[in-house]
Amino acid sequence: MSPSGTADLIVIAKEPVPGLVKTRLTPLYTPAEAAALAEASLRDTLAAVAAAPAGRRTLALAGAPGPWLPDGFTVLAQRGSGLDERLAAAFADAWAGRPLVLIGMDTPQVTPALLARAARELRRRDAVLGPASDGGFWLLGLRRPDPRLLRGVPMSRPDTGAVQLARLRGAGLDTGLLPELTDVDTPADAHAVAALAGGGRFAATLRGLGFRTVPA
């Protein structure tokens, strides 16, 4: 039984397969190295979710589970073509009557405290958004999911986060904001995030690959 007022947590992720994940880390890192960094980022994210209070923990996965998946997660296959549809489907498929907080696999610096803060926000607000430094968002929490809040929002653009926030507020939802985090997309992102979360698997994996000059 989940604690009263606790949200459910969702991670939306891709199986860390070389050539299919973190392709913007190449050619500075090989496809296999980029996949290793993606797996480390996913492991750190799942560990934070596992340590945060939650009613239920779900992984919305494109691909197959691997040894990186800890116990205690329900695995659901992603549905939909664009990312907006996959996000909407993840909310719909994981909905169990409690508020839902969704994050991706690209912010290994996320902490259980930040996830708990998002859940607390949903006790008094309709939605919560975590903006990303690239203009997107790293977290979206909804007290009551509605596919119309996500479908049609343009993804992977510098204004994605602003458009999503406007969509939420335009629907009349009282929406709170969390601190801005950096997604790991480029080598420069990877170095910046590793400096913020030096004790995690992601930072250790990056150190193990050796220092490489990030292109300007």
N, C-alpha and C positions, 0 to 999 in steps of 0.2 A: 504494500500500500504506500502510495507516495505521500509525502508531507503535504499538509493543506497549503494551497496556494503555489505549489511548485510547478514550474513549467516542464514540458517535455523538450528534449533537445534533439536536433537533427543535424547531421553532417552530410553535405552533398559532395561527392568525391568521384574521381576516376581511379581505376586500378592503375598503380604506378608501373606502366609498361614502357620500356624504352621506345622512343620514337613517337609515342602517343601523349606524353605528358611533358610539361615544362619545356616545350620546344624552343621558347625564346631564350633559354639558357645556353643553347648551342649557337655558334660553334665553340664558345669559350670552354664549355663542358661537353663531353660526348653525350650521345643519347642515353647510354647506360648510366653515366654519372648524373645526368639530369633526372633520370628515373630514381636513382638512389636518393637524391635530394628531395624529390617529390614524396617518396616513401617515408623519409625522415620527417618531413613536414606533416604528413598524414598521421604518423605515429604520435607526434607531439600534440596534434589537434585532438586525436581520439583520447589521449591520456588526460588532457584538460577536461574534456567532456565527461570522461569516466569519473573524475575527481569532483565534478561540480554536482550540486544537488539537482535531482531531476526525477520526474515521474517515470519517464521512459526515455531510452536513448536509441535513436534510429540512425542507420547509415543508408542514405540513398545513393546507391553505387552504380556507376557505369563500368561493367566488367565483373570480375569474379573476386570473392574475398580471398585473402592470403593470410600468411602467418602474422602479419602486422595487425590483424583485427583482434582486439581484446574481448574478453567475455563481457556479456551484459548488453550487447547491441543487437537490435533487430535489423536485419538487412533487407532492404527493398530495392528492386531494380528501378532505375530511373525510367521515366516515361516522357515522351514529347520530343519535338525536333529542336527548337531553339532553347537557349538557356532559360528564357522567361517561362516557357511551357514546362520545362523540367523542374524549375523551382515551384511553380504553381502545383504541379503534380505531387512533388515531395510533401508539400504542406497538406494536400488533400489526402494522400495515402497514409500519412502519419497521424492524422487528426484523431484524437481519442477524447475530445471534450475538454481538454486542458489547453492553456496557452502554449504556443509553440515557438521555440527559438531556433533559427537555422543559421549555420555558418558553413563556410567552405573549408577546403584543405590548405588554403594558401596563406594562413596567418598563424604559423607555429608559435608565435609569441603570445597567443591568446592564453589567458589564465582562467582557472576555475572562478576566481573572484569576479572577473569581468562577466562571465556567463551568469553567475549568481546575481550580479547587478542587473543584467538584462531581464532576468526572471522577476526581480523585485519591481522593475519598472512596469511590467505587465500586470502587476496587482492593482495599479492605479491608472494606467494608460491603456489605450487600445493597441498601440504599436510602439516598437522601438527600432531604431536604425543605427548601425555602426558604419560611419563613412570611412572609405578607404582613400589613401593619399593620391591614388591615380584617378579619382573622380567616381569610382564605383562604390560598392558597399561590401563590408566583410561580414555583417550580421544583419538579419532581419527577424524581428520577433512580432508575432501577431496573437492577440488574445483570441480572435475568432477568424481563422483563415477564410479568404474569399479569392478564388482564382482571378477575378477581375482586377484585383489589386496588383497583379504581376503580369498578366498576359498583355503583350504589346509594349512593355517597357523595353526600350532599346538597351541591349547589353554590350559590355566591353567598349564603352565610349567614355570620354571624359565627363559627360554630363549624366551618366547612368544613375549615380547616387542622387543627384538633384532631381531628375525626372521621377525616380521612385519615391522620394520624399514628397514631391508635389502630388503624386498620385495618391499617397496615403492621406495627406492633409486635405486634398480635394474631395476625398470620400468622407470627410468629416471626422477622421480619426485623430484623437489626441495622441500625438507621436513624440516620443522622447528620443534624444540622441546620446550615443555612447562616444567615448574617445575615438579619434581617428587612428587607424592602424595601417600598416603597409602590407599589401599583398606581395608575395614572392612571384614575380613574373620574369624579371630580368636579372642578370648578374649583379647589377648595382643594388637591386632590391634584396637579393640574397645576402649580400654583405651587410647591408643596413640592418636587416632583421636578425641576422646571426649576432650582431653586436648588441642587440637589445635583449636577446634570449640566449646568452652564452652557455647556460647550463643544460640546454635541451639536446635532443638527438640531431636536430637540424644543424645547429651550430657545430656540433661534434663531427658530423658528416662533412660539412663544408671545410672544417679544419683538416680533416683527413685527406681531402683532395688537394690540399696545398694552396697557398696563396697564389692567386692569378690576377693580373692587372685587369681591372674592369675597363672596357672600352669607353672612351668619352662620348 
